[in-house]
Each structure stands twice: as C-alpha cells, then as structure tokens.
Amino acid sequence: MPSPIAHLAAGYVVTRVAWRASGRDPDGRTTAVVLAWVAVLSVLPDFDSALGIVLGDFGRFHNNLTHSLFVGIVVAVVAGGLAAASGRVRFRTACGLTLVCYELHVVMD
C-alpha cells in the first residue's frame, strides 16, 4: 500500500502530463487551484480510513467501499458537474481529471 505522499505525487504527475499534452500552461492561480483539487482527489479514496483510525481498526475499513471503481466514476461525474457549474472548467475536463486521479489511487492500492 503506497503512502499518501506517493498518491499525491502520482496525482501531480498526471496533472503535469495532462497540461503538457494539452499545450497549455495555466497561470499561477489556476495551477494552485488545480493542484489543490488533485491533492484532495488523490487521497480521497482513503476517506474510509478515518473511521478505522478513530475506532482503532484501520484494516477493517481501508480498501472497502471508497476503493471501488464504481465509486470513482460517481465521484468523477459529481466533481465534473460541480466544476462545470462554476463556468470555469468544462465537464469533460474536470470529470476526466477527477476520474484519473481517483482511480489511480485505487489501482496503486
């Protein structure tokens, strides 16, 4: 099981590769917002671990519901919708980035 730092690094690399492939270099504010978003998404599947830590049984809760591919799709669609509603990001872009970062965590685990 990779550390949270490895999950964060993977999300960062995915984001940088996507920017390079698109040929766009975002401004400083956009970079900060996107990287913060990616950081949250890259560790979001471990949200279920918080309950395990509180109850003293980490293994019972980790890698359960939030580590499923289906939940990743749901999270991506919701995040894409919220981002699109802001009017600054297209649904497809936000949904795709969310899906890749979330599912990369699941695959790494």
Contacts in CASP RR format, 6 or more apart in sequence:
PFRMAT RR
TARGET T0000
AUTHOR 0000-0000-0000
METHOD contacts of the structure
MODEL  1
MPSPIAHLAAGYVVTRVAWRASGRDPDGRTTAVVLAWVAVLSVLPDFDSA
LGIVLGDFGRFHNNLTHSLFVGIVVAVVAGGLAAASGRVRFRTACGLTLV
CYELHVVMD
1 62 0 8 1.000
1 109 0 8 1.000
2 10 0 8 1.000
2 108 0 8 1.000
2 109 0 8 1.000
4 43 0 8 1.000
4 46 0 8 1.000
6 108 0 8 1.000
7 42 0 8 1.000
7 43 0 8 1.000
7 46 0 8 1.000
7 104 0 8 1.000
7 105 0 8 1.000
7 108 0 8 1.000
8 39 0 8 1.000
8 42 0 8 1.000
8 43 0 8 1.000
10 42 0 8 1.000
10 101 0 8 1.000
10 104 0 8 1.000
10 105 0 8 1.000
10 108 0 8 1.000
11 38 0 8 1.000
11 39 0 8 1.000
11 41 0 8 1.000
11 42 0 8 1.000
11 101 0 8 1.000
11 104 0 8 1.000
12 35 0 8 1.000
12 38 0 8 1.000
12 39 0 8 1.000
12 42 0 8 1.000
14 38 0 8 1.000
14 97 0 8 1.000
14 100 0 8 1.000
14 101 0 8 1.000
14 104 0 8 1.000
15 34 0 8 1.000
15 35 0 8 1.000
15 38 0 8 1.000
15 97 0 8 1.000
15 101 0 8 1.000
18 97 0 8 1.000
18 100 0 8 1.000
19 25 0 8 1.000
19 26 0 8 1.000
26 34 0 8 1.000
34 97 0 8 1.000
37 97 0 8 1.000
38 97 0 8 1.000
38 101 0 8 1.000
41 75 0 8 1.000
41 79 0 8 1.000
41 97 0 8 1.000
41 98 0 8 1.000
41 101 0 8 1.000
41 102 0 8 1.000
41 105 0 8 1.000
42 101 0 8 1.000
42 102 0 8 1.000
42 104 0 8 1.000
42 105 0 8 1.000
43 105 0 8 1.000
44 66 0 8 1.000
44 75 0 8 1.000
44 102 0 8 1.000
44 105 0 8 1.000
45 66 0 8 1.000
45 67 0 8 1.000
45 71 0 8 1.000
45 72 0 8 1.000
45 102 0 8 1.000
45 105 0 8 1.000
45 106 0 8 1.000
45 109 0 8 1.000
46 62 0 8 1.000
46 66 0 8 1.000
46 105 0 8 1.000
47 66 0 8 1.000
48 61 0 8 1.000
48 62 0 8 1.000
48 64 0 8 1.000
48 65 0 8 1.000
48 66 0 8 1.000
48 67 0 8 1.000
49 58 0 8 1.000
49 61 0 8 1.000
49 62 0 8 1.000
51 61 0 8 1.000
52 58 0 8 1.000
52 59 0 8 1.000
52 60 0 8 1.000
52 61 0 8 1.000
52 62 0 8 1.000
55 61 0 8 1.000
63 109 0 8 1.000
65 71 0 8 1.000
67 105 0 8 1.000
67 106 0 8 1.000
67 109 0 8 1.000
68 106 0 8 1.000
69 103 0 8 1.000
69 106 0 8 1.000
72 99 0 8 1.000
72 102 0 8 1.000
72 103 0 8 1.000
72 106 0 8 1.000
73 99 0 8 1.000
75 98 0 8 1.000
75 102 0 8 1.000
76 95 0 8 1.000
76 96 0 8 1.000
76 98 0 8 1.000
76 99 0 8 1.000
76 102 0 8 1.000
77 95 0 8 1.000
79 94 0 8 1.000
79 95 0 8 1.000
79 98 0 8 1.000
80 89 0 8 1.000
80 91 0 8 1.000
80 94 0 8 1.000
80 95 0 8 1.000
80 96 0 8 1.000
80 98 0 8 1.000
81 91 0 8 1.000
81 94 0 8 1.000
81 95 0 8 1.000
82 94 0 8 1.000
83 89 0 8 1.000
83 91 0 8 1.000
83 93 0 8 1.000
83 94 0 8 1.000
83 95 0 8 1.000
84 90 0 8 1.000
84 91 0 8 1.000
84 94 0 8 1.000
END
